[in-house]
Amino acid sequence: MANANQGNRSGNSFGRLANISDTPYLTQGVKLEPGYLIRLRSRMHLVTAVEPMVVDLYFSDTMNVGHSGSALNGTDATALTQYGFQSIQAYFDITDSDAATNLVGNILKPDFDSGYITFDDLEPFKGNLYQLCPTLPLQPKYMVAESGDWHSLSDDSPNEGGTPIGFKGDGTSEHTVQVGTVSGRLYVKHPAGVPKYVLDEAPEGSSGTARTESKIEGLSGFIDGSVSSPESPNWDYSLFIEHGENNLPTLRMVNDSDEYLLDGKIRLVGWKYRILELTPEQVNVFKQRSGGRLRFKIINTTGLPVEGSMLADYFPK
């Protein structure tokens, strides 16, 4: 579930990465400027205004947790304790004597899968165009320096299977070091029903039941924090969203790590453009004033076609 009945939010748990410049927003030359001519589908438009946009889309999961004495309780208590029981208590607004109950927040379990969701508010007004790049926040990943363990094993862990070390460590004198980062994975269909960034033979981006050497279904089609982060958006993955519900993307958040993601969200960064559709006569005027050569940018709002999803737009009359 996303946004509706959100419950608690971590509020950008780890802030932004230190010593990272914001120049990637501008260095790839993807931003449209007022005065640009663009070809959108088979029609020519003039960009008349531009403004920046940042949108956070939150995903929610349910945890069973409470507090008694000086510790958390509930079925998710052991794993969540690895991230600091006082922080978790504050996040869920739990008092010192609250019994374990199901609480909703944007902390996502390791097996979280939102399914494909459409965010209706992403639809622009007629005459506007969004260019938004999906990014995912990175979460620090730790291990025990002395043993190399990145999970801890204790008598009270679920099924003796161990829990993520997270930030707390294993509770002994051994100290932890950061070894990397983890994030969720984002799958995109744009428009709905047309998977993006995928292998032709694995268009749905979901793991197959038969795992063989010749099949790698499920390994393509995702964006994670290492590919596109809020500090360094990868504009190769940006989406152009037009007016009309049939032009909205569907987004799927998956946590395939062993960690509990404390900031389960997608951040979309980019721009909102005001565009004016031009008549053939107006286009000819622009062409004459430029010496007979008309320069414009082609905007692809529908992605590459895949088998079973060929769009009439690719064969304009």
Order of alpha helices (4+ residues) and beta strands (2+ residues): alpha-beta-beta-beta-beta-alpha-alpha-beta-beta-beta-beta-beta-beta-beta-beta-beta-beta-beta-beta-alpha-beta
